[in-house]
């Protein structure tokens, strides 16, 4: 191979390198998510936020639970933990308490975090644990067959509510705010620029931060509710999304057919974290 050919080859290799390659495990791609799923967009927003935050990537740990969103940790080229069902939050708090210098991120879904893991997340918010939680809310149990979830909108269909959901779903933002979360935001998987900005903002502040992302799920939620393609779901998000910052999270329920209110709802002044309080106790109890 001539020097010119070698140079051309090197340039082609460099041209193929993606700006986020260092934060992705290329050997794990392509991902397992369905065509039209919003999780790829959410993952992209996360790695771009990490890159722009300036944080030391050696001091970031990502914890995920079980479900479609839980697979995200396998594609992130950071220290990651794919934990048992519903236990991402306690794993994350354990990491943060053992090493307060870490920035710990939980990346999981609505079922994992608010059904089997619901008790953990409300107490993490109450304690102001220094973790950032990114919740991909696809309004259903996706990986296990489209069953009714705590977030499934009233009157919508699932494999376990063939005549429509008779229950009232959780308003996730209101729930975590009521429990004590210091930062609360919501976007859809269509609002990629604003989502990235919110993730970066959450990463750079101490305390319990929560970002809900209403994610397109055409396979298990969409096809039963007249959104059988990702494009139809994104069009719906585009038509129904209304941005309202600093609004009471109580006023932002998800109701099928009505506006989806998104924005940065809560951004409290910096308060002592669980880790701060534990460190003070250690100092008081240590031998003089």
Backbone bond lengths (Angstrom), bond angles and torsions (degrees), N, CA, C in turn:
res aa  C-N    CA-C-N  psi(-1)  N-CA   C-N-CA  omega(-1)  CA-C   N-CA-C  phi
1 X - - - 1.469 - - 1.529 109.17 -
2 X 1.311 116.60 129.35 1.460 120.91 -179.62 1.524 110.66 -74.20
3 X 1.326 115.06 166.83 1.462 120.14 179.25 1.526 111.32 -63.12
4 X 1.329 116.34 -34.46 1.470 120.52 178.42 1.520 110.34 -66.53
5 X 1.351 115.86 -44.20 1.465 120.32 179.04 1.522 111.02 -63.53
6 X 1.322 116.13 -39.86 1.466 120.52 178.40 1.524 110.81 -63.07
7 X 1.335 116.13 -42.46 1.459 120.61 179.45 1.523 111.04 -63.33
8 X 1.338 116.05 -43.48 1.469 120.41 179.19 1.522 110.49 -62.65
9 X 1.331 116.32 -42.44 1.466 120.36 179.27 1.518 110.92 -61.93
10 X 1.337 116.63 -44.39 1.467 120.65 179.34 1.520 111.01 -62.43
11 X 1.329 116.46 -39.57 1.464 120.32 179.35 1.521 111.24 -66.18
12 X 1.327 117.13 -37.99 1.463 120.68 178.15 1.519 110.99 -65.79
13 X 1.335 116.45 -41.88 1.463 120.51 178.03 1.519 110.15 -61.31
14 X 1.342 116.16 -43.34 1.455 120.52 179.97 1.525 110.66 -65.62
15 X 1.337 116.34 -38.63 1.467 120.39 -179.78 1.517 111.55 -64.77
16 X 1.324 117.30 -32.14 1.458 121.31 -179.00 1.523 112.49 -78.40
17 X 1.315 117.47 -13.46 1.462 120.86 -178.37 1.523 109.71 -72.25
18 X 1.311 116.44 125.10 1.462 122.01 -179.74 1.529 109.18 -84.20
19 X 1.342 118.61 144.83 1.473 120.40 -179.34 1.523 113.97 -56.43
20 X 1.333 117.49 -25.63 1.460 120.55 -178.61 1.529 113.03 -99.70
21 X 1.325 117.15 10.77 1.466 120.29 -176.48 1.523 113.03 -55.66
22 X 1.326 116.65 -37.26 1.464 119.46 -176.60 1.525 112.46 -67.13
23 X 1.331 116.96 -20.50 1.464 120.69 -178.32 1.525 112.62 -103.68
24 X 1.319 117.08 3.09 1.465 120.93 179.95 1.522 110.25 -121.55
25 X 1.318 115.59 146.51 1.461 121.12 175.16 1.532 107.62 -90.21
26 X 1.316 115.60 92.75 1.464 120.72 -174.37 1.526 112.38 -61.40
27 X 1.331 116.54 -27.74 1.466 119.23 -178.60 1.522 112.05 -69.65
28 X 1.355 117.03 -16.20 1.467 120.67 178.86 1.531 112.68 -90.59
29 X 1.301 117.40 -9.05 1.462 121.07 -177.24 1.525 110.71 -89.70
30 X 1.351 118.76 151.80 1.466 127.37 5.18 1.531 112.34 -73.83
31 X 1.331 114.81 157.15 1.461 120.25 -176.93 1.535 111.17 -75.65
32 X 1.324 114.84 172.24 1.469 120.42 -175.07 1.531 113.11 -92.89
33 X 1.323 117.92 -3.68 1.461 119.98 -172.97 1.530 112.25 -71.95
34 X 1.324 114.93 152.38 1.465 121.32 -177.10 1.529 111.57 -67.51
35 X 1.311 115.87 158.31 1.454 121.22 172.03 1.530 109.05 -61.76
36 X 1.325 116.54 130.10 1.460 120.87 -179.59 1.510 114.61 91.39
37 X 1.328 117.93 -9.25 1.466 121.79 178.82 1.527 109.98 -65.03
38 X 1.330 116.53 144.70 1.457 120.38 -179.53 1.512 114.91 -84.28
39 X 1.330 117.70 -6.27 1.463 119.89 -172.66 1.522 113.15 -67.21
40 X 1.324 117.79 -32.68 1.460 119.51 177.00 1.517 111.60 -62.38
41 X 1.325 116.86 -40.87 1.468 121.27 178.21 1.523 110.94 -65.05
42 X 1.327 116.40 -40.67 1.464 120.35 -179.90 1.523 110.36 -65.73
43 X 1.327 116.64 -43.40 1.464 120.59 177.59 1.523 110.79 -60.68
44 X 1.327 116.89 -42.66 1.463 121.07 178.15 1.524 111.05 -60.35
45 X 1.330 116.83 -43.29 1.466 120.60 178.23 1.522 110.98 -61.49
46 X 1.326 116.23 -39.68 1.464 119.96 -179.19 1.524 111.47 -64.25
47 X 1.325 117.61 -50.68 1.469 118.78 -176.43 1.528 110.89 -66.57
48 X 1.332 117.78 -33.23 1.464 119.50 176.20 1.525 111.05 -68.21
49 X 1.329 117.04 -37.61 1.464 120.31 177.21 1.524 110.77 -64.66
50 X 1.322 116.82 -41.67 1.468 120.60 177.09 1.524 110.09 -60.14
51 X 1.322 116.85 -45.78 1.462 121.09 -178.77 1.528 111.51 -61.78
52 X 1.331 116.99 -40.28 1.462 120.65 -177.22 1.521 113.15 -81.12
53 X 1.320 117.06 -18.14 1.467 120.18 -176.67 1.522 112.80 -70.07
54 X 1.322 116.84 -25.05 1.460 119.95 -176.31 1.512 114.01 79.19
55 X 1.332 117.87 3.70 1.461 120.99 179.62 1.524 110.26 -68.58
56 X 1.323 115.11 149.26 1.457 121.40 175.35 1.528 108.20 -69.87
57 X 1.314 116.96 114.15 1.466 119.63 -176.09 1.523 112.55 -65.40
58 X 1.327 117.25 -17.88 1.464 119.94 176.51 1.526 111.54 -75.65
59 X 1.335 115.79 -9.21 1.461 120.29 179.86 1.528 111.52 -116.27
60 X 1.321 116.41 25.70 1.463 121.92 175.09 1.520 108.25 -117.55
61 X 1.320 116.17 131.98 1.467 121.44 175.57 1.522 108.43 -124.38
62 X 1.316 116.35 135.63 1.466 122.09 -179.91 1.519 108.97 -114.77
63 X 1.333 115.84 129.54 1.462 122.12 -179.21 1.520 108.39 -118.68
64 X 1.318 117.12 132.24 1.467 119.91 176.91 1.516 109.83 -130.27
65 X 1.330 115.21 158.55 1.457 120.86 179.68 1.520 110.73 -101.53
66 X 1.321 115.25 -145.23 1.459 121.36 -176.91 1.531 109.43 -106.40
67 X 1.317 116.18 146.51 1.457 121.25 179.93 1.515 110.31 125.01
68 X 1.324 116.13 -176.36 1.464 120.15 -179.09 1.525 111.18 -57.25
69 X 1.333 117.18 -47.16 1.458 120.48 -178.18 1.514 111.44 -66.52
70 X 1.316 116.83 -32.61 1.455 120.67 -179.46 1.511 113.55 -59.11
71 X 1.333 116.98 -22.42 1.463 120.00 179.39 1.529 111.92 -71.04
72 X 1.325 117.16 -13.59 1.469 120.50 -176.30 1.520 112.49 -59.81
73 X 1.323 116.99 -37.03 1.467 119.62 -176.17 1.522 111.96 -59.73
74 X 1.317 117.30 -28.99 1.454 120.51 -179.17 1.515 114.28 -69.58
75 X 1.335 117.07 -15.61 1.463 120.83 -178.70 1.529 112.75 -101.72
76 X 1.328 117.12 -4.97 1.461 121.29 -175.19 1.523 109.56 -97.13
77 X 1.313 116.45 126.82 1.462 121.55 -177.45 1.533 110.65 -88.59
78 X 1.320 114.45 60.79 1.459 123.26 174.52 1.524 106.37 -134.11
79 X 1.334 117.09 -178.43 1.461 119.25 171.29 1.524 107.56 -71.84
80 X 1.326 116.59 117.05 1.462 120.56 -173.97 1.525 110.45 -129.35
81 X 1.334 114.56 153.65 1.460 121.87 -179.70 1.525 108.30 -134.65
82 X 1.324 116.81 119.26 1.465 122.08 176.10 1.525 105.94 -99.57
83 X 1.321 116.59 103.93 1.460 120.91 -167.12 1.529 111.89 -97.44
84 X 1.320 114.87 -175.64 1.459 121.19 179.29 1.531 110.75 -76.83
85 X 1.326 115.38 165.82 1.461 121.57 -172.06 1.527 111.94 -61.54
86 X 1.340 115.02 121.93 1.451 121.18 175.94 1.507 115.27 81.87
87 X 1.334 118.61 1.52 1.466 120.60 -172.49 1.523 113.55 -111.74
88 X 1.319 117.71 16.76 1.464 119.40 179.73 1.527 111.58 -61.58
89 X 1.326 117.39 -40.47 1.467 120.86 -177.48 1.530 111.86 -63.68
90 X 1.334 120.83 -52.91 1.470 118.60 179.36 1.526 113.40 -62.91
91 X 1.334 118.07 -34.78 1.469 119.46 173.66 1.525 109.90 -59.60
92 X 1.329 116.31 -44.79 1.463 121.07 -177.50 1.523 111.48 -65.11
93 X 1.323 116.92 -42.83 1.462 119.98 179.61 1.523 110.27 -64.70
94 X 1.325 117.07 -38.99 1.458 120.02 176.62 1.517 111.82 -59.75
95 X 1.334 116.66 -43.69 1.461 120.55 177.46 1.521 111.31 -61.02
96 X 1.328 115.79 -45.13 1.459 120.43 -176.22 1.528 112.13 -68.02
97 X 1.325 117.15 -39.37 1.466 120.16 178.79 1.526 111.31 -69.03
98 X 1.329 116.55 -37.85 1.464 120.08 -178.82 1.525 111.81 -72.35
99 X 1.328 116.17 -30.24 1.463 120.81 -179.37 1.522 109.15 -142.12
100 X 1.340 117.54 84.81 1.466 120.85 -175.94 1.524 114.08 -62.75
101 X 1.336 117.82 -14.23 1.461 120.04 178.28 1.527 112.44 -74.84
102 X 1.324 117.13 -14.09 1.458 120.57 179.27 1.529 111.35 -76.36
103 X 1.299 116.53 145.71 1.461 121.87 165.07 1.528 105.64 -98.52
104 X 1.327 115.61 112.57 1.463 121.09 -173.88 1.528 109.47 -103.97
105 X 1.319 115.72 129.58 1.462 122.67 -178.41 1.521 109.23 -120.27
106 X 1.323 116.05 132.38 1.466 121.29 172.18 1.522 107.80 -102.78
107 X 1.318 115.96 126.17 1.470 122.61 -177.83 1.521 106.31 -123.53
108 X 1.340 117.03 100.08 1.462 118.63 -175.47 1.521 110.60 -152.18
109 X 1.338 115.70 -176.85 1.452 120.87 -174.02 1.515 113.44 -105.32
110 X 1.328 115.60 174.12 1.459 121.24 -176.42 1.523 112.28 -65.29
111 X 1.327 118.16 -38.23 1.460 120.09 179.93 1.510 111.90 -67.73
112 X 1.328 116.69 -47.08 1.458 121.85 -179.34 1.525 111.39 -62.55
113 X 1.328 116.88 -41.68 1.463 120.68 -174.02 1.523 113.63 -84.43
114 X 1.337 118.20 -31.76 1.462 119.24 -170.68 1.519 114.71 -117.82
115 X 1.327 118.03 -1.24 1.467 120.43 171.97 1.522 107.63 -103.55
116 X 1.314 117.53 -91.16 1.463 120.02 -179.58 1.533 111.73 -64.21
117 X 1.332 117.30 -27.57 1.461 119.86 -179.68 1.512 114.38 -99.42
118 X 1.338 117.87 10.14 1.461 120.96 -173.08 1.512 114.84 -60.43
119 X 1.324 117.07 -38.81 1.462 119.86 -179.02 1.523 111.37 -65.19
120 X 1.329 116.07 -35.74 1.466 119.92 -178.42 1.524 111.69 -66.79
121 X 1.334 116.53 -42.34 1.460 118.08 -172.51 1.528 112.12 -71.84
122 X 1.332 118.00 -35.19 1.465 117.93 -179.90 1.528 110.94 -68.27
123 X 1.323 117.50 -34.45 1.465 119.27 178.96 1.523 111.90 -78.04
124 X 1.327 117.53 -29.53 1.464 119.76 173.72 1.526 110.37 -64.20
125 X 1.335 116.43 -40.57 1.463 120.62 177.21 1.526 110.64 -67.42
126 X 1.327 116.76 -42.54 1.471 121.07 179.23 1.522 111.42 -59.37
127 X 1.320 116.11 -40.00 1.469 121.00 -177.94 1.528 112.92 -80.82
128 X 1.316 117.33 -8.69 1.464 122.36 -173.84 1.525 110.71 55.31
129 X 1.329 115.45 47.60 1.464 120.56 175.87 1.526 109.35 -61.08
130 X 1.314 116.23 141.97 1.461 120.96 -175.57 1.529 110.55 -82.51
131 X 1.322 115.69 70.14 1.462 121.49 178.03 1.528 109.15 -135.88
132 X 1.310 115.50 153.26 1.462 122.44 175.26 1.524 108.30 -107.86
133 X 1.322 116.70 124.19 1.463 121.47 -178.36 1.524 109.47 -110.48
134 X 1.324 115.92 121.45 1.464 122.30 173.93 1.521 107.03 -108.17
135 X 1.324 116.09 113.16 1.464 121.29 -177.06 1.524 109.74 -108.36
136 X 1.323 116.25 111.58 1.465 120.95 173.88 1.525 108.04 -83.26
137 X 1.316 116.01 108.81 1.466 122.09 -176.17 1.527 109.30 -100.32
138 X 1.340 115.89 100.97 1.469 119.52 178.05 1.528 111.96 -97.92
139 X 1.344 115.97 11.04 1.465 123.22 170.67 1.526 114.06 70.18
140 X 1.339 117.23 14.29 1.463 119.61 -173.39 1.525 109.15 -167.21
141 X 1.331 117.21 166.75 1.458 120.70 168.12 1.525 107.42 -84.54
142 X 1.324 117.06 107.46 1.453 120.31 -172.99 1.511 114.52 -82.57
143 X 1.324 117.17 -52.63 1.462 120.44 -171.65 1.521 113.17 -68.57
144 X 1.330 117.53 -29.41 1.467 120.49 -173.46 1.526 113.90 -93.48
145 X 1.336 118.46 1.80 1.454 118.84 173.37 1.511 116.70 123.46
146 X 1.329 118.55 12.98 1.455 120.03 174.09 1.512 115.33 82.10
147 X 1.347 116.45 35.07 1.459 119.58 179.47 1.534 111.30 -78.81
148 X 1.316 114.73 161.24 1.465 122.87 176.21 1.524 110.08 -57.77
149 X 1.325 116.93 133.12 1.465 122.87 -179.94 1.528 109.90 -118.01
150 X 1.339 118.12 169.30 1.468 120.29 177.25 1.525 113.22 -65.31
151 X 1.327 116.87 -10.13 1.464 121.67 -178.30 1.525 113.21 -109.96
152 X 1.322 118.05 -1.57 1.468 120.83 -177.42 1.531 110.14 -64.94
153 X 1.335 118.73 123.97 1.465 120.38 -177.31 1.530 112.68 -60.71
154 X 1.310 115.75 146.53 1.462 121.76 176.45 1.534 110.04 -56.68
155 X 1.331 115.06 138.18 1.472 124.46 178.16 1.529 114.44 75.62
156 X 1.320 118.47 -2.43 1.465 118.83 176.17 1.517 109.70 -86.75
157 X 1.324 115.85 162.49 1.462 120.80 -172.68 1.521 111.83 -100.95
158 X 1.318 114.21 148.69 1.462 121.88 173.18 1.523 107.23 -146.25
159 X 1.320 117.09 176.44 1.467 119.26 -179.37 1.522 112.27 -67.39
160 X 1.330 117.09 -20.81 1.468 120.63 178.43 1.526 112.46 -109.52
161 X 1.316 117.12 7.21 1.476 120.82 171.50 1.529 107.97 -137.63
162 X 1.354 116.74 67.86 1.471 120.86 -174.17 1.522 113.88 -67.76
163 X 1.336 117.61 -13.23 1.465 120.68 177.83 1.529 111.46 -109.95
164 X 1.322 115.93 12.77 1.456 120.88 179.67 1.518 111.79 104.52
165 X 1.312 116.19 145.32 1.461 121.90 -178.91 1.524 110.68 -74.60
166 X 1.325 116.95 125.36 1.468 121.06 179.98 1.526 111.56 -93.49
167 X 1.326 117.70 -4.51 1.460 121.53 -175.36 1.527 111.86 -93.06
168 X 1.341 115.07 159.77 1.462 121.40 172.34 1.525 108.43 -94.04
169 X 1.323 118.92 124.79 1.465 120.25 -177.69 1.522 112.27 -77.16
170 X 1.314 115.17 160.88 1.458 120.67 171.75 1.521 110.05 -64.51
171 X 1.326 115.67 141.92 1.459 122.75 163.04 1.531 104.92 -94.10
172 X 1.322 117.10 99.05 1.461 121.01 -169.54 1.522 112.63 -61.19
173 X 1.321 116.80 -41.84 1.464 120.03 -178.46 1.524 111.51 -64.50
174 X 1.334 116.19 -40.57 1.461 120.15 177.61 1.522 111.02 -66.64
175 X 1.319 116.39 -39.20 1.461 121.07 -178.44 1.523 111.42 -61.97
176 X 1.339 117.34 -50.10 1.468 118.88 -177.03 1.524 111.39 -72.18
177 X 1.326 117.46 -33.11 1.464 119.70 176.36 1.521 110.62 -65.08
178 X 1.326 116.97 -43.63 1.465 120.80 178.61 1.522 111.32 -61.72
179 X 1.335 116.09 -30.96 1.463 120.20 179.83 1.523 112.34 -79.70
180 X 1.350 117.70 -16.86 1.459 119.32 175.95 1.511 116.69 126.23
181 X 1.326 119.35 8.03 1.468 121.15 -178.35 1.527 110.97 -57.50
182 X 1.327 116.31 140.86 1.464 120.54 -176.52 1.529 113.16 -93.17
183 X 1.326 116.59 -17.18 1.471 120.84 177.97 1.521 107.31 -142.53
184 X 1.338 116.36 126.05 1.467 120.97 -178.08 1.527 108.87 -136.92
185 X 1.326 115.58 127.18 1.464 120.77 177.19 1.521 109.30 -141.78
186 X 1.319 114.98 159.22 1.467 120.68 175.05 1.529 109.21 -142.30
187 X 1.348 114.55 136.31 1.459 121.27 172.46 1.516 108.18 -140.03
188 X 1.309 116.95 173.99 1.463 120.46 170.83 1.529 107.93 -104.98
189 X 1.324 115.76 169.83 1.465 119.33 178.52 1.525 111.73 -70.94
190 X 1.336 117.30 -3.75 1.464 121.75 173.70 1.524 111.63 -86.20
191 X 1.337 117.63 -28.22 1.467 122.47 -175.04 1.529 111.03 -85.04
192 X 1.322 116.74 60.24 1.463 119.49 -168.07 1.529 113.17 -66.11
193 X 1.309 118.89 -40.02 1.465 119.74 -178.08 1.523 111.00 -66.83
194 X 1.318 116.09 -45.90 1.459 119.27 -179.32 1.527 111.47 -69.09
195 X 1.326 116.61 -35.39 1.462 119.88 176.67 1.521 110.50 -62.71
196 X 1.308 116.85 -45.20 1.460 120.26 178.69 1.528 110.83 -59.07
197 X 1.321 117.15 -43.47 1.461 121.06 179.82 1.525 111.24 -62.87
198 X 1.329 117.18 -41.12 1.463 120.43 179.40 1.523 111.41 -66.14
199 X 1.330 117.24 -41.06 1.462 119.87 178.90 1.522 110.04 -62.81
200 X 1.321 116.92 -44.04 1.468 120.21 178.47 1.526 110.73 -61.01
201 X 1.326 116.40 -43.62 1.464 120.86 179.20 1.524 110.95 -61.87
202 X 1.323 116.80 -42.70 1.463 120.93 179.68 1.524 111.51 -66.01
203 X 1.322 117.11 -38.84 1.466 120.80 179.81 1.522 112.12 -62.98
204 X 1.325 116.55 -30.93 1.461 120.79 -172.84 1.519 113.71 -92.61
205 X 1.320 118.16 1.59 1.462 119.34 178.85 1.523 109.66 -118.02
206 X 1.341 116.99 145.91 1.464 119.77 176.97 1.521 111.06 -78.60
207 X 1.317 115.94 159.73 1.455 121.06 177.84 1.514 112.61 101.64
208 X 1.325 114.82 179.58 1.464 121.24 -176.07 1.521 110.17 -81.25
209 X 1.312 115.95 112.60 1.462 122.22 178.81 1.524 109.41 -112.01
210 X 1.323 115.88 138.66 1.464 120.91 -177.58 1.519 110.07 -132.14
211 X 1.322 115.80 125.80 1.461 121.34 176.24 1.522 108.34 -124.47
212 X 1.320 115.45 117.24 1.461 121.24 175.25 1.525 108.53 -93.39
213 X 1.330 116.02 133.83 1.461 120.51 176.51 1.525 108.14 -122.48
214 X 1.331 116.49 111.88 1.463 120.27 175.71 1.527 106.98 -71.79
215 X 1.319 115.49 113.14 1.462 120.79 -169.11 1.526 111.97 -108.23
216 X 1.323 115.33 137.31 1.465 120.77 176.91 1.525 110.70 -65.07
217 X 1.332 116.63 129.64 1.468 122.52 176.84 1.528 108.01 -136.64
218 X 1.336 117.68 78.60 1.466 119.68 -176.49 1.523 114.01 -68.72
219 X 1.324 117.94 -24.25 1.464 120.28 -173.59 1.520 112.76 -74.44
220 X 1.334 118.10 -51.64 1.462 119.20 -174.36 1.528 113.83 -103.19
221 X 1.329 118.36 -35.90 1.465 119.16 175.19 1.527 110.75 -89.27
222 X 1.320 116.52 -48.31 1.457 120.89 -171.65 1.513 115.08 -62.16
223 X 1.320 118.25 -46.50 1.468 119.94 -173.42 1.521 112.44 -67.30
224 X 1.320 118.18 -19.85 1.466 120.84 176.31 1.527 112.03 -91.80
225 X 1.338 115.99 -8.95 1.460 119.55 -174.24 1.532 112.49 -130.34
226 X 1.333 115.59 33.15 1.464 123.63 172.79 1.526 113.69 67.79
227 X 1.350 116.30 24.34 1.467 121.51 173.47 1.530 107.70 -128.31
228 X 1.311 116.90 69.01 1.459 119.27 -170.13 1.526 114.29 -84.93
229 X 1.328 117.56 4.03 1.466 120.68 172.89 1.523 109.06 -133.99
230 X 1.320 115.29 156.47 1.455 119.40 177.05 1.513 111.85 -61.11
231 X 1.336 117.05 -35.51 1.460 121.03 -179.71 1.523 111.23 -62.73
232 X 1.338 117.22 -40.73 1.464 120.19 178.71 1.529 110.92 -63.44
233 X 1.330 116.60 -39.17 1.462 119.38 179.84 1.523 110.81 -68.43
234 X 1.324 117.63 -39.95 1.461 120.63 179.18 1.524 110.99 -67.52
235 X 1.326 117.14 -36.75 1.466 119.89 175.23 1.524 110.63 -63.22
236 X 1.325 115.59 -39.90 1.464 120.27 177.68 1.527 109.78 -62.74
237 X 1.329 117.21 -45.58 1.464 120.62 177.48 1.528 110.40 -58.82
238 X 1.325 116.47 -43.14 1.460 120.90 -178.12 1.526 111.18 -63.49
239 X 1.328 116.57 -39.18 1.466 120.89 -178.15 1.525 112.45 -75.01
240 X 1.330 116.70 -34.55 1.458 120.28 -170.06 1.530 114.71 -100.78
241 X 1.328 117.93 -14.62 1.461 119.85 -174.94 1.524 111.48 -73.52
242 X 1.336 115.17 130.88 1.463 122.73 176.64 1.526 107.59 -128.27
243 X 1.330 116.95 125.75 1.465 120.88 -178.42 1.524 109.64 -90.32
244 X 1.331 115.64 123.92 1.466 122.18 176.68 1.525 108.14 -140.15
245 X 1.314 116.19 108.03 1.457 120.19 178.59 1.529 110.39 -84.54
246 X 1.328 115.48 155.04 1.474 123.24 173.21 1.528 113.06 57.59
247 X 1.319 116.80 33.66 1.459 121.22 178.07 1.526 109.33 -97.84
248 X 1.320 116.72 150.45 1.461 121.30 177.01 1.531 108.83 -61.72
249 X 1.343 118.22 121.54 1.470 120.01 -179.39 1.526 114.07 -57.43
250 X 1.315 117.23 -19.22 1.462 119.94 176.64 1.520 110.98 -61.47
251 X 1.329 116.29 -25.07 1.463 121.35 -174.78 1.527 113.31 -92.39
252 X 1.350 118.16 13.63 1.469 118.71 -174.45 1.533 112.73 -125.09
253 X 1.341 119.24 47.60 1.468 119.11 176.79 1.527 110.90 -67.74
254 X 1.326 115.70 157.74 1.466 120.80 175.37 1.527 107.99 -95.23
255 X 1.327 116.19 113.73 1.463 122.43 179.49 1.522 107.55 -124.31
256 X 1.321 116.55 119.44 1.458 121.11 -176.95 1.524 110.61 -57.65
257 X 1.328 116.47 127.90 1.456 122.21 179.96 1.511 114.04 94.47
258 X 1.338 117.28 -15.17 1.458 121.09 178.80 1.529 110.32 -102.24
259 X 1.334 115.83 172.45 1.461 120.51 -179.32 1.530 111.34 -58.95
260 X 1.328 115.37 142.82 1.461 121.77 172.45 1.520 106.86 -99.21
261 X 1.311 117.04 107.49 1.463 121.01 -178.73 1.522 108.96 -82.16
262 X 1.320 115.98 124.22 1.459 121.92 178.78 1.522 109.00 -125.31
263 X 1.330 115.97 167.10 1.454 120.55 177.93 1.511 111.53 143.57
264 X 1.325 114.93 -176.88 1.463 121.28 173.58 1.525 106.65 -94.20
265 X 1.312 115.82 105.29 1.457 120.91 -172.17 1.528 112.63 -85.30
266 X 1.316 116.95 -44.62 1.464 121.80 -173.98 1.523 109.62 -130.98
267 X 1.328 116.27 131.05 1.463 122.09 174.75 1.526 107.41 -145.53
268 X 1.330 115.93 81.64 1.457 121.72 -174.53 1.532 111.28 -71.10
269 X 1.326 116.92 157.05 1.468 119.12 169.61 1.530 110.02 -57.98
270 X 1.328 115.99 152.91 1.460 120.91 -178.67 1.526 110.09 -60.62
271 X 1.321 115.92 130.69 1.463 122.86 -179.46 1.523 109.49 -125.31
272 X 1.354 117.81 159.61 1.473 119.68 176.88 1.528 110.66 -58.16
273 X 1.301 115.98 137.48 1.459 121.23 179.35 1.525 110.45 -92.37
274 X 1.317 115.41 169.94 1.464 120.36 173.96 1.521 110.11 -55.99
275 X 1.324 116.68 -42.53 1.459 121.31 -178.96 1.528 111.38 -63.88
276 X 1.344 117.36 -38.03 1.466 121.00 176.75 1.524 110.78 -61.41
277 X 1.320 116.54 -44.64 1.464 120.65 -177.63 1.523 111.37 -67.41
278 X 1.320 116.24 -40.31 1.468 119.76 178.54 1.525 110.20 -63.67
279 X 1.328 117.26 -40.25 1.468 120.60 179.47 1.527 111.01 -64.04
280 X 1.338 117.47 -38.41 1.466 119.98 177.74 1.527 111.20 -63.94
281 X 1.331 116.17 -39.26 1.466 119.99 177.03 1.523 110.25 -63.94
282 X 1.330 117.24 -41.69 1.470 120.61 178.00 1.521 110.64 -59.16
283 X 1.327 116.28 -43.48 1.460 119.92 -178.86 1.526 111.57 -65.45
284 X 1.333 116.64 -40.15 1.464 120.26 179.21 1.522 112.16 -66.87
285 X 1.323 115.82 -36.25 1.462 119.73 -173.78 1.525 113.44 -89.82
286 X 1.330 116.96 -9.22 1.470 119.41 -178.74 1.521 110.45 -73.45
287 X 1.340 117.44 144.71 1.474 120.71 177.65 1.524 110.41 -60.43
288 X 1.301 115.87 139.32 1.473 120.84 179.11 1.526 110.04 -76.05
